[in-house]
Amino acid sequence: MREQMHVRIVPMTGDHLDEVAELERIRFTTPWSRNMLVEELQNDCAAFLVALDDEDHVAGYAGLLVVLDEGYITNVAVRPECRRNGIAQKLLQVFLDFAQAHKLAFLTLEVRASNYGAIALYGSRGFRSVGRRKNYYEHPKEDAIIMTKEFTDGTEDPDTGAAADGL
């Protein structure tokens, strides 16, 4: 087993915008623009994180939108050369910890039906498939799988993940 890449997870700032916008262009067929990312940084309901490598370059990032007690994971992306190093898992864990600490009812996200690696990652963290959005993605047109992890009183729901003290 190879050694995991060392990254630091920190809140995204304006200093990260160019690298995150580039990562969007690399990873997604319909990327968010730099201006869209700027708007999210100014959104009090949004939290964006970056995973910085040892040279403070963005290796990955993730976004979360919180509305009342609901969490919507909007983006998760890792640079191609940094994949398979646990970066997405580390970003996701911060959002899981946040959800528990802030007593969110659930976290939810959409993922391409063909993105088996991401589906497996989310499943390993207690997310389960709860629906499908037909033709949600463009270029190529593809369905999205809706995956949700529910929490009860700020702890992981036993039906959708391990107990909070089992992490």
N, C-alpha and C positions, 0 to 999 in steps of 0.2 A: 504494500500500500504506500502510495507516495505521500509526502509531507504536505499538509494543507498550507495554502498561501496565507500569509499574515496580512490581515486588514484591520483597520480601525473603522468603526461605524460612528459617524457624526452627522449632525443635522446639515442638510444642504444649505449652502449660502450662495450669494451672487457670484462668488469666486469659482463655483463649480459649474455654472450654467453652460459655458462653452463645451466642456467635456461631457456633460449630461446630454446636451442637445446632439452632440456627435454620436454618443452611444444610442440615443433614440434613432438616429438615421441608420446606424449600423444594424440594429436589432429588430426594428419594426418596419413593416411595409407601409404603414400609415403613421409616421412618427409625429410626436408632439413637437411643435415649433419651439424655438427659444423663447418667443413671446408668451406662449402658453405656459411654459415652465416659470417664467417671471411672474405671471399672474398667480400661479399656484404658490409661489413663495410668499406672496402678499395675502393669500387666503388664510384667514384665522382658523378655518376648519380643516386645513390641509397640513400634513406633516410629510416632508420628504427627507430621506436619509441617503447618504452616500457611504460607500465602502472605499476607503482610501488605502492604497498600497504603501509600501515603505518609502516611496518617493512622492507621496501625497498626490498621486494621480487617481482619478476615479476608476475603480475596477468594476463597480456596480452601483446601482441605486434602486430605491423603491419609494413609492408614494402611497399615502393613506389619506382618505377623506373621512372625517368623523361628523356625523349628523346625529344629534342627540345621543342615543346610546348605541348607535350603529356604526360599524367601521367598514369602509369600502376600500380595498386595496386596488389602487388605480394602475400602478406600474411596478414591474419588477424586471430589471435587466442587468445582465452581467456581460462584460466585454468577452468576446469569443475566446481570446487567448487566456482568460482567467476562469473560464467555466470549469466545473467539476472540482472546485476548491472549497465548497461549502459557503460561498459568499451569499448566494440567495437565501440559504438556510439561516445564516446569521442575521441578514436583514429582516427576514420573516420573523425570527425569534424576538427581535425588538418590538415588532408590532403585536405579537402575541402577549408579551410582557405588558405592553401598554394597555392592551384590551383588558387584561386581568386587573391591572392597577386602577383603571378608570371605570371598571365595572360595565364594560360594553356588553350588550346582549349577544352580539355576534361579529365576526369578521367575514366578509364575502369578497369574491373576485370572479372574474371571467378569465378563461384560458382557452386557447385554440384547442379544438378537439384532437388535433394531431400532435400536440405538444406533450408527448407521453412522459418526458423527463420532468416537466413542471407539474403535471398531474400527479406523478408519483411523489414528488417532493411535498406538494400540498397534502396529499393523502397521508404521508408519513407524519405530518404535523397535526393530524386530526381533522382536516377538512374533508367533507364528503360531497359528492355530486348531488345537487338538489334540483337541477334543471338544465335546460339547453336553450340557447338563443339561436334560432335559425338564421344563417347567413349574416352573423354579427360582424365578422371580419371581411375586409376587402383585400384584394391583391395577395393571395387568391381568396376568393369568396369561400368562407368556411364557417361552420357553427362554432359557438362558444359553449363550453361547459361551465355552468355556474357552480362554484364550490364554496361551501360555507362551513364555518366552525362556530358552534354555538357555545355560549358561556352561561352559567347559572350563578347569579349573585357574585360575579367577578371571578368565578373559577371555571375551569374547563368543564363542559358538560361531559359526563362519563360516556355518553353515546357517541361523542365526536372527538374524544381525545383522552389523554392521560390526566389523572388528577393533578392539580397544581403542584402538590408536593412531590410528584413523581418525575418532574422535569430534571 
